[in-house]
Amino acid sequence: MISDDFYEIVHKSYSSNPNYTSLSPGLPENYHDIKTLGDLLGINYKHFAVEEQLRNNLISKLRKGEAPYPGIIGYDNEIVPSLNRAILSGHDILLVGQIGQAKTKIAETIAQSLLSPIPVVRGTITNDVPTLIPEPELVALLGDKDVIRTKPEFSVSIECENIIRNNKLDTKIDWIEGHSRFKYILATPDISVKDLVGQIDAIKIAKRGVEIYSMESYSPGQLLQARHGILCIDEIPVLDPRKQVALLSVLQEGKFTTGSYPVEFRPDAKIMATANPVDYTHSGKIIEPLYDRLRSHITTHYPRTPLDEMLIIVQESRVFDLSNVFVPVYILQTLSEISHIARAHSEINHDKGVSVRMSIHSFEIVVSEAERTRGFLYAARVIPRFSDLHCIHQTAKFELAEIDDTFENRKKILDSIILEAIKKISISYLTDIQPEKLMRLKDEFKDGRNFQASQDIPGGYNASIQSYELQIEKFPVLKEIVGIVSRKVFEEQKRFVENAKKHRIEMPYIYTGKQNDSEFTASVVELVLEGLRFIDPPLIERKDGLYVSSSVSV
């Protein structure tokens, strides 16, 4: 009988050891060639639970010296060891931190890096692995017989069972990567218990004429759609207590039920939740049983160093015209410094924080400003300058604490922060300039001579405008200093690129190429001029867009 053949095939597969070499837990070396249920049974495939996948893949990466969480920067000393401990212990995790601290990215990276691809029946939304069907039930499905369930437990969806009935051993399977088994939920007041655990679908009952408690009437919720993966619940304190209760049995026992529906669901999903410190510490925001069952609580932080912030900026930013954009490293340094100053500022709300997204979005908008003002108009290379930085007012997102949180006050404070950052960065590039050279430069600005700087002035030759290139020819000492600083910039640029490569960050717009670009020279001119007006004593000052000799005596 054909059913006997199915019995032998299934029984041999279920009772025998795998006959394949594994690339990672549950992943055959030749998995791309395993395309049907018959292929899967033929290799005696054995599934690994999410907990085992995460743990074993982490161990493998640690032994090889590989970074388990690629793209997560600045967390090596505290957060990464904490994550490693939690995963090795099989914990569900609560990440506590302010906005823009990569909490969601961490959860997504874990799914992408530490989950093995798994074989699911094509066309199913609950990641149905066919070899998780109990042996007698799979034999019945292949033989197109009634399934006799020994216990009310969900193994695969009705849709999956029907596909197997219709296609038998030719049932198509797809190998689903870890990132495709990452499910994200932003906790909002309109999230319902049914959204989490699923529901009995009245439309299915009406259309199919099935009984109310038949498996065919069930529509899966987020927990089951994240099956064999990771469910990330962002801002979990926002969920009201009744919805938080729905997660308790999953965290404690790995299973859940829905209403009076007589079926037990085991999603085999790890839960990673996030919370803001303000919500986390206020009683009642996270109910005590849930707080207790999220076994590892890990506190994140903003980048501790400007370099880490710079690496995050270039990793996360979108730059469209890669071939025509060059961003000098001091622009990155300044944007990073702006965020670091803002986070420590006495008048900025520390509870709300200053997100790294502010740095990222500011970087993107500064590149676009250089593109808008010079790149298109003069068909020039897009190279940002200090005079472009005013545009970050539209991307600076912070709240004030000690004074009224008005647009005018935020603008005033941000202007002062930008100036402070420019001062710090520009002076750092003049430290190697000899004092006698600086004194000769001061003489060049005597007798009312000035240098006009503006984001609207091109770097290269233009017949109708006093370009930077034309102006600097009248200041030979300034030109010499700009050359010295340019070389220092490229040394810094090279070191930054080397750091980025260690993190596998590709950024064609940060390179160590030619220095004779007029737009690059113009940008360095502004760097030098700003430094000259901030050194002690200042050599020049800025008045109405003109750099003139300082009134301060040397």
N, C-alpha and C positions, 0 to 999 in steps of 0.2 A: 504494500500500500504506500501511496505517496507520503501520507502523514508519518508513516514509520521512517521513511527516508529523512523527513524533516526532523524527526525525533533524534535519529542517529547524528545528523549534522549538528544540531543544537547541543545535544548532550555531550558530544565529543568536544565541542568548542568550550562549553561551560566548565567541563570537568578536567580539561587539560591545561598544562602550562603554556604560556605564550610561545609561539615559534617564530619570534622576530627579535631583532636587536632594537633597543629603545634609544631614541635621540634624547628624550627627556621623559619624565613620568607619564605613561599612557600614550606616548607618541612613537609609533613604529618608524624605523629608519626609512622605509619606502612608503610612507603614508600617502604620498601623492598618487600612488598606483592603487590604493584601496578606495574603490569608488562605489561599491554596492554592499548591501547587507551580506551577500554571499561571500564577498571578499573578506569582510570583517570577521565572519564566523570562521572562514578558512584559516586565518592566522591565530585563532584562539584569543581574540582581543580582550584585554583586561583594562577596565576603566579605573582611573585614580580619582579619588574625591578631591575637591578644591583644596582642602586643608593639606593634603599630601602633596598636591602639585606645588602649592606655594612654598611649603617647607623644603621639599626635595630640590626644587629648582633654585631656591635661595642658597641652599648648601652647596650646590654645584657651582654657582657663580662665585661664592665666597672662596671655594677651594681653587678656582681658576684665577682668582684675583680680579674678577670682572665687577664693574659697578652694577649693583642690583637694581638701582633706580636711575637710569640714564636721564639726564635733563634736570635732575633735582640738584640745585647748586646752593652751596653755603650751609648745608645741613650735616656735613660729614662728622662733626665732633659730637653732636648730641642726638639729633633727630634720626639719622640713619641707624645708629646702634639701637635706638629705642624701637624703630620699626623692625629691625632684624630680630630682636628679642620677642616682640609681639608675634611675628609670623612663625618663628620657631616654636612658640608656645601654643600656636593655633588660636590666638585671640581675635575676637572682633575688636575694632579700634575706634576710639573717639579722638579726633584731631581738634585741638582747641587753639584758636589763634584769630588774629584780626584779619580784616579783608586783605586780599592780595598776598597771602603767605603760602601759596601753592598747596593748600590742603586738598582741594579737588584734584589737582594735577598729581599729587602723590598717589591717591587712590587709583586714578586712571593709569599711572605708570606701573603700579604693582600689577594691575590686570594685564597690561601689555607685556611686561617683562617676565612675570613669574607664573603665568598660567600657560599650560601646554595646550596646543590645538586639540580639539576633541571631535569625534565623528557624530554628527547629528543627522537625523532623517530630513532630507530636503523638503522644505515647505512647512516646517513646524516652527512655532514661535516660542516654545518653551524649551528649546535646546534638547530635544529628545534623543538620548543615546539608546539605540535599540537593544544593545546587549545588557542594559539595566532592567529590561523586562524580565520578570521571573521566568525560568525555563519552561514550565508547563504552559504559561500564557503565550510565550512566543511560538511554541510548537502549535498551539491552537490557532493563532493568527495565521501562520504559514499554511496550515491545513484548512483554513477558512471555516473553522469550527467555533462554537460558542466558547467564550472565555469564562472559566470558572475561577473567580477571585477568592483566594484563601484568606485575605484580610483587606480591609477597606483602605488601601494605600495607593496613592497616585504613583505610577512608574513612568508612563508616557501619556500624552494626550490622546483623546479619541481620534483626532485628525491623523496622528501618527499611526494608530492601530489600523485605521482604514487604508492608509497608504500601503502598509505592510500586507494587509489582506489582498489588495489589488495587484501588488507588484511582486510579492513573495521575495525570493532571494535576489531579484533584480532591483529591489528598492534602492533608490539613489541616496547616497550619503554625501554630506559636505563636511570638510574639516574646518571647524570654526575657531578662529584665533581668539586669544584672550581679550583683546581690545573690543571684540564684538560681543563679549559676554560681560561687558561693563555697563551697568545700568545706573543712570543718574537721575535723582529726584531732588528738585528744589522744594524744600518744605514750605508750603504756603497754607494759609487758612482753608483754602478750598480743597486740599488733599483730603480724601475720605478714606475710611477703613477699607471700603471695597476696592479703592485704587491700590491698596497695599496687598490685600489677601485675595482679591478676586470676588466674583459674585455669581449667583445663579441668574442667567441671562433670560429674561422674559421673551426677548425676540427669538432666541433659539428655540425656546419651548413652543412658541406659536408657529414658527416656520417648519420645524421638524416634527412637531407633535410628540416630543419626548416627555417623559415623566419629569416632574419638578426636581427630583433627587437623582436623576440619571446623570452620569458623568458628562453626557452630551450637552447638558444644560449649563455647564460651568464655563465661565470666561476667566482666564487667568489674570491676576493682578501683577504688580511690579515685582513682588517677591519671586513669583514663579517665572516671570520673564527674565529675571536675572539668574536663572538656574545654572548651576555649575560655573558661576562667575562671582562677580563682586557687585553688591548693591551699595551705591554711595548716596547717603541721605544728607543733603547740604542744609545746614542750619536746623538741626534736629530739634532744638528747643522751641521752634515755632509750631511744631506739631502739638495739638492739644493732648491732654493726658489720655483720652480715650483711644486716640490713634497710636500713641506711644505704647499703650498696653498691648496692641496687636503684634508688636515686635517681640514681646517677652518670651514667648514659647520658642520662637526661632532662635533667639540668643541662648536660651537655657538648654533646649532639647533638640534644636535643629529641625523642628517641625511646626506646623500650624494647621488649624482648621478654620473654616469660615461658616459662621452662624451655626445652624443645625445640620449643615451638609455632612453626611456620614462618611467623609473621606479624609484621610490624613495626608498632608502634603509635606514632603521633605525637599526643600529647594536646593540644598547643598550649595548655599551661597554665603560668602563672607560679607558681613555688614561693616562698612566703614562710614562713620558719621562725622560731621563737622559741627562746630559750635563757636560762637564768638565768646571771648572771655567774660563779657558783661552778662550775657545770658547764662553762661555756664555757672557762674558763681552765685546768681540770684536763686534763692530757694523757690522751688515750684516750677522752674523752667524745664528741667529734665526730671521726670518722676524718679524717685529713689530706686525702685526695682530696676528700671532701665539703666540708670546711672551706674548701678552695681554690676549689671550683666555685660555692659560694654567694658571688657576686662582690662584693656590697656588704654590709658588716657595719655596722649602725647601732646605737649605744648609746642607749637611752632613759633617762629619769630621772623622778623624782617632781616634782610641781609645785614650781616654784622660788619662787612667791609664794603667800601665803594667798588672794589674789584669784583666782588660777587654780584653786586647790583649791575655792574656793566655787562658781565657775562649773561645775566638773565635778560637784560635789555636786548642784546643782539640775538639771543636765542629765540626770544618770543616775538620780536618785532616783525612787522610786514613791510618790506621795501619792494616796490613794484618794478622800477626800472633798474635792475641790479647792475646792468652793464654801464650805466651812466652816473652812478652815485658813488661818491667816496666820502666817508665820514671820518674826520680826524679824531684821534683818540681823545684829545682834550675836550671835544664836544661831549663825548660819552662821560668823561670824568666830571664835567660840570653838571650835566643832568643828574648823574648819580649823587653828586654832592648836594644838589638842591633838595633831593628827597631826604638825604640823611640830615641836613640842617632842619628841614621841616619837621621831621619826626622828633627832634629834640627841642623844638621851638616852644617857649613857655606859653605862647598864646594860641597854639594849635591843640585841638582836642586829642589827647593821647589815647583815650578810650576808643575813639573811632579809628585812629591810626591814619597813616599815609601809605596807601597801597603801592606795591611795586608796579601796578598797572599805570599809576601816574607817570612813573619813569618811562615805561614802555610807550604809552600813548604820546608823551611829550617828545620822545625821540622820533616817532613816526611823523608828528606834526611839524617838527623842525626841519626834517628832510623835505617834507612837502612845501614848506615855506621857502626854502632855498630853490626848489623846483619852480614854484610859482613866480618868484620875484626875479630870478636870473636864468634859470635853466631853460625855460621856454623862450623868454624874450631875446636872449643873446645866444641861443643854441650852445650854451656852455655846459661844462661838466657840473653836476649838482654837488656842491660842497658847502655844507652849513658853516655859518659864522656866528660869532657872539651876537651880532646885530639882529640875528634871526630869532633869538631866544624869547623875545617879548610875546611871541605867538603861543607860548605854553600856558597862558592864562586860560585858554579854552580847554586844556586837558588837566589842569591842576585841581585835584579833588581832595579837599580837606575841610574840616569844620573848625571854627574858632571856639575857644573856651572862655577866655578871660575878658573878651570884649564882644560887642555885638557882632553877630555873624552876618555881616552885610557884604555885598559885592565890593563896595568901596574899601572896606577894611581888609578883605581877603586880597584885593589887588595891591594894596599898600604893603601888606606883609610879604606877599610873594615877590614884589619888586625888590624889597630889601633882601630877601633870601637869594634871589638871582644875583644881585650885586655882590653879596658876601661870597657866593660860590665862584663867581668870575674872579674876584679878588684872589681867593686862595689858589685857584688853578693857574691863573696867569702869572702870578708871582713865582710859582714853583718852576716855571720854564725860564726864568731870568736869573736863577741863582748862580749860574756859571759865567755870567757876563762880567768882564773885568770893569772895575769902577772907572778907570780912565776912559774906557770906551763909552760908558754911559755919560760921562761929562762931555765928551766930544759930541754925543748925540744931542745933549741939551742945547749946545751951541747952534745946532741945525735949526732949532725952533725959535731962535732969537729974531728980532726985527720983524715981528708980526707974521712970520711964516707959519703955516698950519697945514694939517693933513685932514682932508675931508673923508669921513667914513660913513657909509650907509649901506644897508642891505640892497638898495636899488642901484648902486654903482657897480658896474662890471669889473671883474678882475683884469681882463685883457684889454687890448687896444680898442678904443671906440672913438671915432672922429668927433662926435658931438658931446662926449662926456669925459671929464677928467678921471679916467679910470685909475685903479690902484696901481697898475703897471706904469702909467705915465707919471703919477705923483711920486712914486718911490724913487724914480730916477733923480729927483731933486734932493733926496735925502740919502746920500751914499753910506753914512754910518748906520742909519736905520736899515738900509738894504742889507748891509753886512750882518747886523744882528738878526734880522729875519732869516738869513741863510743859516746862521748858527742854530737858531731855535728850530728851524725846519728839520735840520739833521737830528736834533734831540727828539723832536716829535716822532720821526720815523724810527728812532731807537725804541721809544715807548710803544709805538705802533707794533713793532716786531715782537716785543715782549708780550703784548696783549694777545696778539695772534697765536703765539705759542701757548699761552694759557688757555685760549679758546679751543685749540686743537686737543688739549688734554681732556676737554669735556665733549669732544666730537662735535663742536659747533662749527658749521659751515657759514661763512659770511663774506661773500665776494666783495662787498662794499667796504670791508675793513681789510686793507692789504698793505704791502710795503713797497709799492711800485714807484713810479717816477715822481720827482719832486719839482719839476719845472712847469707844472700846470699853473697858469695865471690865477685861476680861481682858488687853488690851494694857497698860493702866495698871499692872495688877498685875505684869506681866512687867518693865516699866520700873522699877517700885519695887524689885524684886530687883536689877536692874542697878545702880541708884543705891546701894542699901544695901551691896552688895558693894564698890562703889568706895569708899564712905566708910570701910569698915573696912580698906582697903588703902592709902589715901593716907598720906602721911608728914607729921605724925604721924596715926595713925588717929583718927577722930572717934567711931566706935562699934565694938563688937565683937559677936560672935555667941556666944550661950550657950544650948544646948539648944533651938535653933530660934527664939530670941528675939534681936532686935537691941537692945542696950542701950548706954548711954554707956560710952565707952572708959575704962579705968583709967589710960591713958597721959596724962600731963599735956601740955597744949598750950603 
